[in-house]
Amino acid sequence: MALCGGVGAMALPSELIVHIFSFLSDRDKLRASAVCSRWRECLFYPALWTELKLRIGGGGCSSSDETPKLEFLMRKFGSFVRDLQLELAPVEGNLSHQNSDPSSARVDQPPGPDSDPQHKERWRDAVATYLDQVLCVFTSIRNNRNLQKLSLYGDTFILQQEGLLDSSHLHVIHQGDKKINEIQQLFMEVLSNSRQLRWLSCSFMLGLVTSCSLSCLSNPSAETLQHLSLLDHQLGPLVSPSELDRLSNLHSLALDFTDFTSELCGLLASPRRTPLHRLSLLLNGATLEFKSLEGTATEDNWKALVRVSANLRVYVMALEVDSSELLRVLKPSLPLERLHLDSYSMPVTDATLELISQQYNKTLTHFLLLRDGPDFPDLSINRNEDPLVLLTWRCTQLAVLVIHGYTVWSHNLVAISRLRGSSLRVLTVSEESIDFDPDQSVCVEGDPVHNLVKEVSLGLGRVWQPCLDSSVFLSEPTQHFHHELRAFSMGM
C-alpha cells in the first residue's frame, strides 16, 4: 500500500523500522545498514541482534579478510547477544592439506620439517588467523551476563602420524603459546561471568577447553545449563565427575565416547538429577591409540541409566573404528536411536550389522553407513541375504537410511523400499554403490536403472532417484556430527 502525501519510508517511526528489519537475515541487515545513517542506527538496535550465527573461513576467500567483519560485529553485539553460534573453518588448502592420494581426504597432516614451504606458510597463516578470531570473540563476550546459548565449532581437528595436533604445536606461530593461554583465560571468564547459560557447545576448538575450564562455570549457570557438548582432540577428559555433578539439570550431553566413563554414567543415573533425554557420543578410531575404552560405561551402567532416564535416546558416530571395537561399545541396553558409521580403511562387517539390527530393532531411527574407499565391499553373504535388508525389516522405527561405499544390489534396494514404504522418510544411496545382478537383468526388459527407479519409487510411495553426487557423502564428518547432535539435542 502506498504511503499518503508522498511520505517515504524515512518518515516511519524508528520502532516500526526496527520491527520491519527484524524479518531480515543477518546478512541482509548488514547490507541494509549501508543505505543511510537512519537505517544504520535502527539496524544496530540491540533487539535485532539477540541471536547471531556466523561462519568464518572456508570457501574461496581468505579467512583473514573476514577478521575485520568479525571484529565489527562482536564489538557491536558481543556484550548483549544471547544466542551466539560461531563456526571457524580454515580456508581450503590451509589447514586441510589435500593431494592426489585418496587416503589423505579424511586425515589431514600439519606441516612437518620436510613439508612444502608454501603449505607450511599457509598453515601458519591459517592458525594465526584462527587464534586472532577466537581472541576477538571471547574478548567481546567476556562480560556478557545475558548469554544463554554459546555454540562453537572449529574445523581444526587435524591428525598426524605421531599423534594428535594440540596446542603444543603452536610454538611455530608468532605468540601462539601466549594467545592460547589468553584464549583459555577468556573462556573461563565467560563461564564465570555467565548467569543464565542454558546451552554450551564447544567442538574441536583448538586450545580452548582445558580440564579446568568447566570448574569456572558460575553457580547460577550450573543450575540453568540444559545442554553440554565438549568434544576435543585432547588426551585427557574435559568433564570430571565433580563438575558434572554440579550440572543437575542437564537434559542433553555430548562427549567423546572414551570420556563417557562408568563413573560418569553412574552419576547421571542418580534419581536426584533431572533425567537425561539425549546423549551424543563420538567414537574416533584415531584416538583409541591414546584413549582406552577401558573404564567406559558397562552394560550394568546403561541399565541403571535407562531405569532413571526412561526417555533417553543415544546418537553414536563412529569414525574409522574396527568392527571388534564397535562390538565392545554397542551394549544391548544402550538406547541407540541414531548410528553413523564412517570409515576409509575399516569396512563394517555383516556380523556388526546383524548385531545392530537385533539389539536396536525397537529404537533405531537413523542409520548412516558411509565409506570413502576405492573398493565397494559386498556385505551380503550371498545376493539373497543382505544384512541391510534384514536391518530394514527388523528395525521397525527406521526412518532415515543413507548408504555409500558399499555394494547394494538393485533387487535388495527394492526390497528395502517395500519393507519400510513411506515410513522410510529418507533413502539416500549413491549411484556408484548400486550394482545389478546380471542374471536378473536378462529377465527384465528395458533400462535396469529406469526399472530400479520405478520400483523403488513405487515402494516408497514417492519419486526417488539415486544420488549422483558422491561428494555429499564425503563432507567433514566431525562437522556433520556437530550439526546433527545440535538438531538431535534440540528435538527433545
C-alpha positions in Angstrom: 0.0 0.0 0.0 1.4 3.4 -1.0 2.0 6.0 1.7 -0.2 9.1 1.5 1.1 12.5 0.6 4.3 11.2 -0.8 5.7 10.4 2.7 8.6 8.0 2.3 9.9 5.2 4.5 12.2 7.6 6.2 9.1 9.1 7.9 8.2 5.9 9.7 8.8 5.7 13.4 12.1 4.0 14.5 10.1 1.3 16.3 8.3 0.3 13.1 11.5 0.3 11.1 13.2 -1.9 13.7 10.2 -4.3 13.5 10.4 -4.5 9.7 14.1 -5.1 9.8 13.6 -8.0 12.3 12.4 -10.1 9.4 15.7 -9.8 7.5 18.6 -12.2 7.7 21.8 -11.1 9.4 23.5 -10.7 6.0 20.6 -8.6 4.7 20.6 -6.5 7.8 24.3 -5.6 7.3 23.6 -4.8 3.6 20.7 -2.5 4.6 22.8 -0.7 7.1 24.8 0.8 4.3 21.8 2.6 2.8 21.7 5.6 5.2 22.6 6.7 8.7 18.9 6.4 9.8 18.7 2.8 8.7 22.1 2.1 10.2 21.0 3.4 13.6 17.9 1.3 13.5 19.6 -1.8 12.3 22.1 -1.8 15.2 19.3 -1.7 17.7 20.2 -4.5 20.3 16.8 -6.2 20.0 17.7 -7.1 16.4 20.8 -9.0 17.4 19.9 -11.2 20.3 20.8 -14.2 18.0 24.0 -14.2 15.9 25.0 -17.0 13.6 28.5 -16.7 12.0 30.6 -18.9 9.8 34.1 -17.6 9.3 36.6 -19.0 6.7 36.2 -21.8 4.2 35.3 -21.4 0.6 37.4 -19.4 -1.8 38.0 -16.2 0.1 40.8 -15.5 2.6 39.8 -16.2 6.2 42.0 -13.3 7.4 39.9 -10.9 5.2 36.9 -11.8 7.3 38.5 -10.9 10.6 37.6 -7.1 10.4 34.0 -8.1 9.8 34.0 -10.4 12.8 35.6 -7.7 14.9 33.0 -5.2 13.9 30.1 -7.5 14.7 31.5 -8.6 18.0 32.3 -5.1 19.0 28.7 -4.1 18.3 26.8 -7.0 19.7 29.2 -9.2 21.8 28.2 -7.5 25.1 24.5 -8.3 24.8 24.0 -11.1 22.3 22.0 -14.0 23.9 22.5 -16.8 21.3 25.9 -16.9 19.6 26.7 -19.7 17.1 30.1 -19.5 15.6 31.9 -21.8 13.1 35.6 -21.1 12.4 36.6 -23.0 9.3 40.0 -22.7 7.7 40.4 -21.8 4.1 40.7 -24.9 1.9 44.3 -25.7 1.4 45.5 -24.0 4.6 44.7 -26.4 7.5 43.3 -29.2 5.2 46.2 -30.3 3.0 44.6 -32.1 0.1 46.6 -34.0 -2.6 46.0 -36.8 -5.1 46.3 -39.5 -2.6 42.8 -40.6 -1.7 43.9 -41.7 1.8 44.6 -38.1 2.7 41.0 -37.0 2.0 40.0 -37.5 5.6 43.3 -37.5 7.5 44.9 -34.1 7.4 48.5 -33.5 8.5 50.1 -30.4 9.8 53.4 -29.4 8.1 56.5 -31.3 9.2 60.1 -30.2 8.9 60.3 -31.5 5.3 56.9 -30.4 4.1 56.3 -28.0 1.3 57.4 -24.5 2.4 54.3 -22.8 0.8 52.0 -25.2 2.5 53.8 -24.6 5.8 53.4 -20.9 5.4 49.6 -21.3 4.6 49.2 -23.5 7.7 50.9 -20.9 9.9 48.7 -18.1 8.4 45.5 -20.1 8.9 46.3 -21.0 12.5 47.4 -17.4 13.3 44.1 -16.1 11.9 42.2 -18.7 13.8 43.8 -17.5 17.1 43.1 -13.9 16.4 39.4 -14.6 15.6 38.9 -16.7 18.7 40.5 -13.9 20.8 38.2 -11.4 19.2 35.1 -13.4 20.0 35.9 -14.0 23.7 37.2 -10.5 24.3 33.8 -9.3 23.2 31.7 -11.6 25.2 33.8 -11.9 28.4 31.4 -9.7 30.4 28.1 -10.7 28.8 25.9 -11.8 31.6 22.8 -12.3 29.4 24.4 -15.1 27.2 22.1 -18.1 27.1 23.5 -20.1 24.2 27.1 -20.5 23.1 27.8 -22.8 20.3 31.4 -23.0 18.9 32.8 -25.2 16.2 36.4 -25.1 15.0 37.4 -27.1 11.9 40.9 -27.7 13.3 40.6 -31.4 14.1 43.9 -32.3 12.4 45.5 -35.7 12.8 49.1 -36.6 12.2 51.1 -39.8 12.2 52.8 -39.1 15.5 49.6 -38.4 17.4 47.1 -35.6 17.7 47.6 -32.0 16.9 47.2 -29.9 20.1 48.4 -26.6 21.4 52.0 -27.8 21.8 52.4 -27.3 18.0 51.6 -23.6 18.3 55.2 -22.6 19.2 55.7 -22.1 15.4 53.1 -19.4 15.4 54.1 -15.9 16.4 53.0 -15.5 20.1 51.0 -18.7 19.6 51.5 -20.0 23.2 50.7 -16.6 24.7 47.5 -16.3 22.6 46.4 -19.8 23.6 46.8 -19.0 27.3 44.9 -15.8 26.8 42.1 -17.6 25.0 41.8 -20.2 27.7 41.6 -17.5 30.4 38.9 -15.5 28.5 36.8 -18.6 28.0 36.9 -19.3 31.7 35.9 -15.6 32.3 32.9 -16.1 30.1 31.8 -19.1 32.1 32.5 -17.4 35.3 30.5 -14.2 34.4 27.6 -16.0 32.9 24.3 -16.0 34.9 21.8 -17.8 32.7 23.7 -20.1 30.3 21.4 -22.8 29.0 23.4 -24.2 26.1 27.2 -24.7 26.0 28.6 -26.5 23.0 32.3 -26.5 22.1 33.6 -28.8 19.3 37.2 -29.1 18.2 38.2 -25.6 19.2 42.0 -25.9 19.2 43.5 -25.0 22.5 40.3 -23.6 24.0 38.9 -26.0 26.6 41.1 -27.4 29.3 40.3 -29.9 32.1 39.8 -26.9 34.4 37.5 -24.8 32.2 34.2 -26.2 33.4 35.1 -25.6 37.1 34.8 -21.9 36.3 31.2 -22.1 35.4 29.2 -19.8 37.7 26.7 -21.4 40.2 23.7 -19.7 38.5 24.7 -21.1 35.1 25.4 -24.5 36.6 21.7 -24.6 37.7 20.3 -23.3 34.3 22.5 -25.3 31.9 20.5 -27.9 30.0 22.9 -28.9 27.2 26.6 -29.5 27.4 28.8 -30.6 24.5 32.5 -30.8 24.9 34.3 -32.5 22.0 38.0 -32.2 21.5 41.2 -34.0 20.5 42.9 -33.7 23.9 44.2 -36.7 25.6 42.5 -36.1 29.0 38.8 -35.9 29.8 37.2 -32.4 29.7 34.5 -33.2 32.3 35.2 -34.5 35.8 32.6 -36.3 37.9 32.5 -33.4 40.4 31.9 -30.9 37.7 29.2 -33.0 36.1 27.6 -33.4 39.5 27.0 -29.6 39.7 25.0 -29.7 36.4 22.0 -31.4 37.9 19.5 -30.1 35.3 21.2 -31.3 32.1 18.8 -32.6 29.5 21.4 -33.4 26.8 25.1 -34.2 26.8 27.7 -34.8 24.1 31.1 -36.2 24.8 33.9 -38.3 23.3 32.9 -42.0 23.8 36.1 -42.7 25.7 35.3 -39.9 28.2 31.9 -41.4 29.0 33.2 -43.4 31.9 31.4 -45.9 34.1 31.6 -43.2 36.9 30.0 -40.5 34.8 27.2 -42.9 33.7 26.6 -43.9 37.3 26.4 -40.2 38.2 23.8 -39.5 35.5 21.8 -42.4 36.8 21.2 -40.7 40.2 17.5 -40.3 40.9 18.1 -36.8 42.4 19.1 -35.4 38.9 16.9 -34.3 36.1 16.5 -37.3 33.7 18.8 -37.2 30.7 16.9 -37.2 27.4 19.7 -37.0 24.7 23.3 -38.4 24.7 25.6 -38.0 21.7 28.9 -39.9 21.7 31.8 -39.6 19.2 34.0 -42.7 18.8 37.1 -41.8 16.8 39.3 -44.8 15.9 42.3 -42.4 15.7 42.0 -41.6 19.4 41.8 -45.2 20.6 45.5 -45.5 20.4 45.7 -42.8 23.1 42.4 -43.1 24.9 41.4 -46.6 26.0 37.9 -47.9 26.1 38.7 -49.4 29.5 36.5 -47.8 32.1 33.8 -46.7 29.8 30.1 -47.4 30.6 29.3 -51.1 31.2 26.0 -52.9 30.4 25.0 -52.6 34.1 25.7 -48.8 33.9 23.5 -48.5 30.9 20.7 -50.4 32.6 20.8 -48.2 35.6 20.8 -45.0 33.5 17.8 -46.2 31.4 15.9 -47.0 34.6 16.1 -43.4 35.7 16.0 -41.8 32.2 13.3 -43.8 30.5 13.1 -41.4 27.6 16.9 -41.4 26.9 17.9 -41.7 23.3 21.6 -42.0 22.1 23.3 -40.9 19.0 26.7 -42.5 18.1 29.1 -41.6 15.4 32.0 -44.0 14.8 34.9 -42.8 12.6 37.4 -45.3 11.3 36.6 -47.8 14.0 37.3 -51.5 13.8 34.3 -53.9 14.0 35.7 -55.6 17.0 35.8 -52.2 18.8 32.2 -51.5 17.7 31.1 -54.8 19.2 32.7 -53.7 22.5 30.8 -50.4 22.8 27.4 -51.3 21.4 25.9 -52.6 24.6 22.4 -54.3 24.5 20.8 -51.8 26.9 22.2 -48.7 25.1 19.0 -47.0 23.8 20.5 -46.3 20.4 18.4 -44.0 18.1 21.0 -42.8 15.6 24.1 -44.5 14.3 26.6 -43.1 11.8 29.4 -45.5 10.7 32.1 -43.7 8.7 35.4 -45.1 7.5 38.0 -45.4 4.9 40.1 -48.4 5.6 38.0 -50.3 8.1 34.8 -51.6 6.5 31.9 -52.7 8.6 31.2 -56.5 8.7 27.9 -58.3 8.2 28.2 -59.5 11.8 28.2 -55.9 13.1 25.1 -55.1 11.1 23.4 -58.3 12.4 24.1 -57.2 16.0 22.8 -53.7 15.3 19.6 -55.0 13.7 18.9 -57.4 16.6 19.8 -55.1 19.6 18.2 -51.9 18.4 15.2 -53.1 16.4 12.9 -51.0 18.6 14.9 -47.8 18.9 17.0 -47.2 15.7 15.5 -44.5 13.5 18.6 -43.1 11.7 21.4 -45.3 10.1 24.2 -43.9 8.0 26.7 -46.3 6.5 29.5 -44.5 4.7 32.9 -45.5 3.4 35.4 -43.4 1.4 37.4 -46.1 -0.1 38.5 -47.2 -3.6 36.5 -50.5 -3.5 32.9 -51.2 -2.6 32.7 -54.3 -0.3 29.6 -56.5 -0.5 28.1 -57.1 2.9 25.8 -59.9 1.9 26.8 -63.5 2.3 25.1 -64.0 -1.0 22.9 -61.8 -3.1 19.7 -63.0 -1.4 20.8 -62.5 2.3 21.7 -58.8 2.6 22.1 -57.7 6.2 20.9 -54.2 5.2 17.6 -55.7 4.2 17.4 -57.6 7.5 18.1 -54.4 9.4 15.4 -52.6 7.5 12.9 -55.4 8.2 13.8 -55.7 12.0 14.2 -52.0 12.8 10.5 -51.0 12.7 11.2 -47.4 13.6 13.8 -46.8 10.8 13.1 -43.5 9.1 16.5 -42.5 7.6 18.9 -44.8 5.7 22.0 -43.4 3.9 24.4 -45.7 2.1 27.7 -45.0 0.2 30.8 -47.0 -0.3 29.2 -50.5 0.0 27.7 -52.6 -2.8 23.9 -52.6 -2.7 22.2 -55.0 -5.1 19.3 -53.4 -7.0 16.8 -56.1 -6.0 17.8 -55.7 -2.3 17.2 -51.9 -2.7 13.7 -52.6 -4.0 13.1 -54.9 -1.0 14.2 -52.2 1.4 11.8 -49.7 -0.2 8.9 -52.2 0.0 9.6 -53.2 3.6 9.6 -49.7 5.0 7.4 -47.9 2.5 6.5 -44.3 3.1 7.7 -44.6 6.7 11.3 -44.5 5.4 11.4 -40.7 5.0 15.0 -40.6 3.7 16.6 -43.3 1.5 19.8 -41.9 0.1 22.1 -44.3 -1.9 24.9 -43.2 -4.1 24.6 -44.3 -7.7 28.1 -45.9 -7.7 27.1 -48.1 -4.8 24.3 -49.8 -6.7 25.0 -53.0 -8.6 22.8 -55.1 -10.8 22.5 -58.8 -10.9 23.3 -59.9 -14.4 21.0 -63.0 -14.1 18.1 -60.8 -13.2 18.9 -58.3 -16.0 18.2 -61.0 -18.5 14.6 -61.4 -17.2 13.8 -57.7 -17.0 13.1 -55.7 -20.2 14.3 -52.1 -20.6 16.9 -50.0 -18.9 17.8 -51.6 -15.5 18.4 -48.1 -13.9 15.0 -46.9 -15.1 13.3 -50.0 -13.8 15.1 -49.7 -10.4 14.0 -46.1 -10.0 10.4 -47.0 -10.9 10.3 -50.0 -8.4 11.9 -48.1 -5.5 9.6 -45.1 -6.1 6.6 -47.4 -6.0 7.8 -49.0 -2.8 8.3 -45.6 -1.1 5.2 -44.1 -2.4 7.1 -41.1 -3.8 9.6 -40.2 -6.5 13.0 -41.5 -5.8 16.4 -41.1 -7.5 19.9 -42.5 -6.6 22.3 -39.8 -5.5 24.6 -38.8 -8.4 27.0 -36.6 -6.5 29.1 -38.7 -4.1 30.7 -35.6 -2.6 27.6 -35.1 -0.4 28.6 -38.2 1.5 32.2 -37.2 2.0 31.8 -33.9 3.9 33.9 -33.3 7.0 32.4 -36.0 9.4 33.1 -34.0 12.6 31.3 -31.0 11.3 28.4 -33.3 10.3 28.3 -34.7 13.8 28.4 -31.1 15.3 25.4 -30.1 13.3 23.4 -33.3 13.7 23.9 -33.5 17.5 22.6 -29.9 17.8 19.4 -30.9 15.9 19.2 -34.2 17.9 19.6 -32.4 21.2 17.1 -29.7 20.4 14.5 -32.2 19.3 13.6 -33.3 22.8 
